[in-house]
Structures are given as C-alpha cells and as structure tokens.
C-alpha cells in the first residue's frame, strides 16, 4: 500500500455532519475494503461560511480505491496526492481539554 493525502474542501455543513461521515468512512474501510484502504488520521479544517473540510492521510492500494471508498461512504474526494516521504519532527499536538 502507498500513502496518500486526500483533500476534502468544505465537505460538510457542520462538525456533526462530519462525525456521521467519519463513522460511514470507517465502517466502509474496515468492513468492505480492508485489503485496499486504511484510514490513518484526519485534520479538520475551518472553512468559510462555517463549513468544515478535512485533510486526510490514508494508505491505499491505489487512487482508484480511494475514489471507490469515497463513493461507497458518500464522502467527497476533491484531490488525491501521493506522499513521497515523511519528515517526522514531533508528534501531533493533543487537542485542548474542553
């Protein structure tokens, strides 16, 4: 499997819509496509007008598998970018407690 970054701009009207989409995405990936796709992490973007988007890191057998996963899970796939290498400086910051 190769590593990809997937850009999903303004894909959801609210964080709640994104949570529902994330559940569908995980289910499809884990139950229907476990040999072809693996969700690693996502970063949620604050978009104009209050919508949210994401930058997602996936491992997948191909860009076509990513597009197929998006269709099955009913989530947008605006751009797929292959990752050439990783430079690890420090771990991701932990979200602030609410």
C-alpha positions as CSV (number, residue, x, y, z in Angstrom):
1,X,0.0,0.0,0.0
2,X,1.0,3.6,-0.7
3,X,0.4,6.6,1.5
4,X,-1.9,9.4,0.2
5,X,-3.2,12.8,1.4
6,X,-6.8,13.4,0.5
7,X,-8.2,17.0,0.4
8,X,-11.9,17.4,1.1
9,X,-12.8,21.1,1.0
10,X,-16.0,22.3,2.6
11,X,-17.3,18.8,2.5
12,X,-19.7,19.2,5.5
13,X,-22.0,21.9,6.8
14,X,-21.2,21.2,10.5
15,X,-18.9,19.1,12.7
16,X,-21.9,16.8,13.4
17,X,-22.2,16.1,9.7
18,X,-18.5,15.3,9.6
19,X,-18.9,12.9,12.5
20,X,-21.6,11.0,10.7
21,X,-19.4,10.8,7.6
22,X,-16.4,9.6,9.6
23,X,-18.5,6.8,11.0
24,X,-19.5,5.7,7.5
25,X,-15.9,6.1,6.2
26,X,-14.5,3.9,9.0
27,X,-17.2,1.2,8.5
28,X,-16.7,1.0,4.7
29,X,-12.9,0.9,5.1
30,X,-12.9,-1.7,7.9
31,X,-15.7,-3.9,6.7
32,X,-15.9,-3.6,2.9
33,X,-12.4,-2.6,1.8
34,X,-9.9,-3.6,4.5
35,X,-7.5,-5.1,1.9
36,X,-7.5,-1.9,-0.2
37,X,-7.7,1.1,2.2
38,X,-6.6,2.1,5.7
39,X,-7.5,5.5,7.3
40,X,-4.6,6.8,9.3
41,X,-5.7,10.3,10.5
42,X,-7.5,13.4,9.5
43,X,-7.1,17.1,10.3
44,X,-10.4,19.1,10.3
45,X,-10.3,22.5,8.5
46,X,-12.4,25.6,9.4
47,X,-13.8,26.7,6.1
48,X,-15.6,29.9,5.0
49,X,-19.2,30.1,6.0
50,X,-18.9,27.7,8.9
51,X,-18.5,24.6,6.9
52,X,-15.7,22.1,7.6
53,X,-13.3,20.3,5.4
54,X,-10.5,17.7,6.0
55,X,-7.0,16.8,5.1
56,X,-6.9,13.0,5.5
57,X,-3.9,10.6,5.5
58,X,-4.7,7.2,4.1
59,X,-2.8,4.1,3.0
60,X,-4.4,2.6,-0.1
61,X,-3.7,0.2,-2.9
62,X,-4.4,2.9,-5.5
63,X,-6.1,6.3,-6.0
64,X,-9.0,4.4,-7.6
65,X,-9.5,2.5,-4.3
66,X,-9.7,5.9,-2.5
67,X,-12.3,7.2,-5.0
68,X,-14.3,3.9,-4.6
69,X,-14.2,4.3,-0.9
70,X,-15.4,7.9,-1.1
71,X,-18.4,6.8,-3.3
72,X,-19.3,3.9,-1.0
73,X,-19.1,6.1,2.1
74,X,-20.7,9.1,0.4
75,X,-17.8,11.4,1.2
76,X,-16.1,13.9,-1.1
77,X,-12.7,13.3,-2.7
78,X,-11.5,16.6,-4.1
79,X,-7.8,15.8,-4.6
80,X,-5.6,12.8,-4.0
81,X,-1.9,13.5,-3.5
82,X,0.7,10.7,-3.3
83,X,3.1,11.1,-0.3
84,X,6.7,10.8,-1.4
85,X,8.3,10.7,2.1
86,X,7.6,11.6,5.8
87,X,9.6,14.0,7.9
88,X,8.8,13.4,11.5
89,X,9.7,16.4,13.7
90,X,7.4,15.9,16.7
91,X,4.1,14.1,17.4
92,X,0.8,15.8,16.6
93,X,-0.3,18.2,19.4
94,X,-3.1,16.9,21.6
95,X,-6.4,18.8,21.5
96,X,-7.1,21.1,24.4
97,X,-9.5,19.8,27.0
98,X,-13.0,21.2,26.9
